Amino acid sequence: MEKYLLPEHMLHFGLNIYQFGHEACTSSHRFGPAVRQHYLLHYIVKGKGSLTSEQGSWNVTAGEAFLIYPHQITTYIADKKTPWEYMWLEVDGLIAQRTFELCGLRREHPLWTAKNPQDSGEIKQTLDSLIAEDTTRPIKLAGLTCLLFDALISHGKGNVVASNGDNKHLDQATTFIERNYQNPISIGDIANHCRLDRSYLSRLFQKAFSIGPKQYLLNVRMSMAKNLLQDASLPIKVIACSVGYNDQLHFFRAFKQHFDLAPTEWRKRHPPNSECIEL
C-alpha cells in the first residue's frame, strides 16, 4: 500500500512529504543498491533485517527505525527467517533535517532506538494514523508528521544531549540561522549573535551534528532552495536572493556542488507533479 503527495501542496511550510506506506516483506526481500533524493525513514513493526551503506552495516529489529539520507547509496534486506514488516515516510525540509539532527541520527549512525521498548508504541500509533489519512488533507498530514517527529525526539535513545549552556548556545545559533538564512550572514555573525568564540561555536556544532556551522547554514539554504525550485514561476535569480545569495553565479556554483546538478537541471528533473520513487 502506497500513498503519494504533490510537494507543492506544502511548498512554503518547511516540510515536504513525498510518500508513505506500509509493507510486510517476504523472506530475504531486497531493495538496492539505490539512491534517494530525500530523507526516507523506515520504522520496523515486526521481524528484522539489515541496512548497508557506504558508511557501514546495521541490523535492525522491531521497534527500531533507520534513516536513509539524500544521495546516499543504500541496500536493505529482510531477514530470511523473520522478514520485517515496516512503515515508511519520505520527507525533506528544515523541520525534517532539524528533527533527525536532534535525534542524533547521522549517515554514520542512521539507526533510531527507543529509550524504553514501550515508547515505540507512540511511534507506531502516529504512523498508523498518518498512513490511514487521505492525501487530500496535506495540513493534517503535516500535523501528524510533526507529531511523529516530536515522538522520535522525545523517545529516542540517541538524542543530542548537551550541557544547559551548550544547549542554549546551540538553540540560539540554529534559530538565528533558520531565521536569517535569506540574508548574507557569516559564521562571524552567528558567533557574535550568540556571544561566542568562533572556534567554540564550531566545536559545539561538530559535537551535536558532526558538521560545522558553515555546513549547517549551507544545508539550510540548499534545502530551502530545493523547495523554492518546485515553484516553476520563481526565477532562479529570485530563489538565489531568497536563500542569501546576492550573486546568482555564486548560488549556481554552491547548488551544483551540493547536489551535483545546476538549479535549472534540478528543476527539470524534479517537476512539481513528478512521481516519487516506488518502494
ZIDA-V222703 format. One record per residue. RES is the residue in one letter. OMEGA is omega as a letter, one per 20 degrees, with the letter a starting at -180 (none if undefined). NEAR is the number of other ideal C-beta (glycine too) atoms within 10 Angstrom. D_LAST is the distance of its C-alpha to the last C-alpha in Angstrom with 2 decimals. Layout:
# ZIDA-V222703
res = (RES & RES)
omega = (OMEGA & OMEGA)
near = (NEAR & NEAR)
d_last = (D_LAST & D_LAST)
This chain:
# ZIDA-V222703
res = (M & E & K & Y & L & L & P & E & H & M & L & H & F & G & L & N & I & Y & Q & F & G & H & E & A & C & T & S & S & H & R & F & G & P & A & V & R & Q & H & Y & L & L & H & Y & I & V & K & G & K & G & S & L & T & S & E & Q & G & S & W & N & V & T & A & G & E & A & F & L & I & Y & P & H & Q & I & T & T & Y & I & A & D & K & K & T & P & W & E & Y & M & W & L & E & V & D & G & L & I & A & Q & R & T & F & E & L & C & G & L & R & R & E & H & P & L & W & T & A & K & N & P & Q & D & S & G & E & I & K & Q & T & L & D & S & L & I & A & E & D & T & T & R & P & I & K & L & A & G & L & T & C & L & L & F & D & A & L & I & S & H & G & K & G & N & V & V & A & S & N & G & D & N & K & H & L & D & Q & A & T & T & F & I & E & R & N & Y & Q & N & P & I & S & I & G & D & I & A & N & H & C & R & L & D & R & S & Y & L & S & R & L & F & Q & K & A & F & S & I & G & P & K & Q & Y & L & L & N & V & R & M & S & M & A & K & N & L & L & Q & D & A & S & L & P & I & K & V & I & A & C & S & V & G & Y & N & D & Q & L & H & F & F & R & A & F & K & Q & H & F & D & L & A & P & T & E & W & R & K & R & H & P & P & N & S & E & C & I & E & L)
omega = (a & r & a & r & r & a & a & r & a & a & a & a & a & r & r & r & a & r & r & a & a & a & r & a & r & a & r & r & a & r & r & j & a & r & r & r & a & r & r & a & r & r & a & a & a & r & a & a & a & r & r & r & r & a & a & r & a & r & a & a & a & a & r & r & r & a & r & a & r & r & r & r & a & r & r & a & r & r & a & a & a & a & a & r & a & r & a & r & r & a & r & a & a & a & r & a & a & r & a & r & a & r & a & a & r & r & r & a & a & a & r & r & a & r & r & a & a & a & a & a & r & r & a & a & a & r & r & a & a & a & r & a & r & a & r & r & a & a & r & r & r & r & r & r & r & r & r & r & r & r & r & r & a & a & a & r & a & a & r & r & r & r & a & a & r & a & r & a & r & r & r & a & a & r & r & r & a & r & a & a & a & r & a & a & r & r & r & r & r & r & r & r & a & a & a & r & a & a & r & r & r & r & r & a & r & a & a & a & a & r & r & r & r & r & r & r & r & r & r & a & a & r & r & r & r & r & a & r & r & r & a & a & a & r & a & a & r & r & r & r & a & r & r & a & r & r & a & a & r & r & r & a & a & a & a & r & a & a & a & r & r & a & a & r & r & a & r & a & a & r & a & a & a & a & r & r & a & r & none)
near = (9 & 13 & 16 & 15 & 20 & 18 & 24 & 16 & 17 & 21 & 16 & 10 & 16 & 19 & 21 & 25 & 28 & 21 & 20 & 27 & 16 & 17 & 17 & 13 & 19 & 8 & 11 & 12 & 16 & 12 & 12 & 15 & 11 & 14 & 13 & 19 & 18 & 22 & 22 & 25 & 25 & 24 & 23 & 21 & 19 & 14 & 19 & 16 & 25 & 17 & 20 & 15 & 20 & 10 & 15 & 12 & 9 & 16 & 11 & 24 & 15 & 17 & 19 & 21 & 25 & 23 & 22 & 24 & 18 & 15 & 12 & 17 & 14 & 22 & 14 & 23 & 17 & 23 & 18 & 10 & 9 & 14 & 19 & 24 & 16 & 27 & 22 & 20 & 25 & 24 & 25 & 22 & 24 & 19 & 18 & 23 & 21 & 18 & 23 & 23 & 21 & 20 & 23 & 20 & 24 & 16 & 15 & 10 & 15 & 23 & 17 & 27 & 18 & 20 & 13 & 8 & 10 & 10 & 16 & 22 & 13 & 17 & 23 & 16 & 13 & 21 & 25 & 14 & 15 & 20 & 17 & 11 & 16 & 9 & 14 & 9 & 12 & 19 & 10 & 13 & 23 & 21 & 14 & 22 & 23 & 15 & 16 & 23 & 22 & 13 & 20 & 24 & 17 & 15 & 20 & 22 & 14 & 15 & 15 & 17 & 9 & 14 & 8 & 7 & 9 & 16 & 14 & 12 & 20 & 22 & 12 & 16 & 23 & 22 & 12 & 19 & 21 & 17 & 10 & 16 & 22 & 14 & 10 & 11 & 16 & 12 & 18 & 10 & 15 & 23 & 20 & 13 & 16 & 20 & 8 & 17 & 10 & 15 & 9 & 12 & 23 & 17 & 14 & 21 & 23 & 13 & 12 & 20 & 22 & 14 & 16 & 17 & 24 & 13 & 14 & 23 & 25 & 18 & 18 & 22 & 22 & 18 & 21 & 21 & 24 & 25 & 23 & 19 & 20 & 20 & 15 & 9 & 5 & 14 & 9 & 18 & 12 & 12 & 22 & 23 & 16 & 16 & 22 & 21 & 21 & 11 & 12 & 16 & 9 & 12 & 23 & 16 & 13 & 20 & 26 & 14 & 10 & 18 & 17 & 10 & 14 & 14 & 21 & 12 & 13 & 19 & 20 & 11 & 10 & 14 & 12 & 14 & 8 & 12 & 9 & 19 & 13 & 8 & 15)
d_last = (9.83 & 8.43 & 11.03 & 11.65 & 14.80 & 16.98 & 17.96 & 21.60 & 21.97 & 22.43 & 23.67 & 26.58 & 25.59 & 24.39 & 20.98 & 18.01 & 15.16 & 12.24 & 9.77 & 9.65 & 8.93 & 10.02 & 9.24 & 12.01 & 11.14 & 13.69 & 16.17 & 15.22 & 11.54 & 10.53 & 7.92 & 10.10 & 12.52 & 10.61 & 11.93 & 10.83 & 13.28 & 13.43 & 13.65 & 10.65 & 12.24 & 11.34 & 14.25 & 15.11 & 16.78 & 18.03 & 18.33 & 17.58 & 15.91 & 16.19 & 14.98 & 16.62 & 17.33 & 20.47 & 22.09 & 21.94 & 20.33 & 19.97 & 19.88 & 18.19 & 19.34 & 19.47 & 20.63 & 19.27 & 16.45 & 15.19 & 14.66 & 13.07 & 15.43 & 15.34 & 16.10 & 15.82 & 14.90 & 13.11 & 12.17 & 11.46 & 12.72 & 13.62 & 17.39 & 19.18 & 21.55 & 19.85 & 16.03 & 14.41 & 13.23 & 11.63 & 11.11 & 9.45 & 10.93 & 10.60 & 14.26 & 17.18 & 20.92 & 24.07 & 23.57 & 20.27 & 21.86 & 25.01 & 23.39 & 21.57 & 24.86 & 26.85 & 24.71 & 25.75 & 22.28 & 22.38 & 20.62 & 23.17 & 22.55 & 18.98 & 19.61 & 20.66 & 23.18 & 25.30 & 29.07 & 29.74 & 27.54 & 28.45 & 27.13 & 23.51 & 24.28 & 24.35 & 20.88 & 19.48 & 21.79 & 20.80 & 17.05 & 17.99 & 20.07 & 17.54 & 14.84 & 17.75 & 19.10 & 19.41 & 17.84 & 21.34 & 22.65 & 21.27 & 24.23 & 23.68 & 20.01 & 21.43 & 23.99 & 21.66 & 19.60 & 22.99 & 23.97 & 20.94 & 21.94 & 25.49 & 24.68 & 22.78 & 25.87 & 28.37 & 27.15 & 25.72 & 27.86 & 27.33 & 28.37 & 30.47 & 34.04 & 37.04 & 40.68 & 41.77 & 43.15 & 40.15 & 37.79 & 40.04 & 40.16 & 36.38 & 35.94 & 38.66 & 37.15 & 33.54 & 34.87 & 37.21 & 34.47 & 32.16 & 35.19 & 36.67 & 33.98 & 35.12 & 38.55 & 39.66 & 39.80 & 40.33 & 39.87 & 43.60 & 43.15 & 40.59 & 42.93 & 45.91 & 44.21 & 43.52 & 46.95 & 45.54 & 46.21 & 43.47 & 43.19 & 42.82 & 40.14 & 38.18 & 38.55 & 37.24 & 34.06 & 33.59 & 34.12 & 31.76 & 28.94 & 29.61 & 30.28 & 33.48 & 34.28 & 34.24 & 30.61 & 29.75 & 31.53 & 29.80 & 26.31 & 27.36 & 28.78 & 25.86 & 23.41 & 25.78 & 26.37 & 22.70 & 22.79 & 26.04 & 24.91 & 22.67 & 26.06 & 27.33 & 30.87 & 31.31 & 33.08 & 32.02 & 35.46 & 34.97 & 31.61 & 33.33 & 36.14 & 33.86 & 32.32 & 35.64 & 36.38 & 39.66 & 39.33 & 36.64 & 36.81 & 36.24 & 33.10 & 31.85 & 32.48 & 30.88 & 27.68 & 27.41 & 28.11 & 25.45 & 22.56 & 23.99 & 24.23 & 27.13 & 26.62 & 27.33 & 24.79 & 22.08 & 22.98 & 22.78 & 19.27 & 18.04 & 19.91 & 19.70 & 18.12 & 15.45 & 11.96 & 9.20 & 6.44 & 3.79 & 0.00)
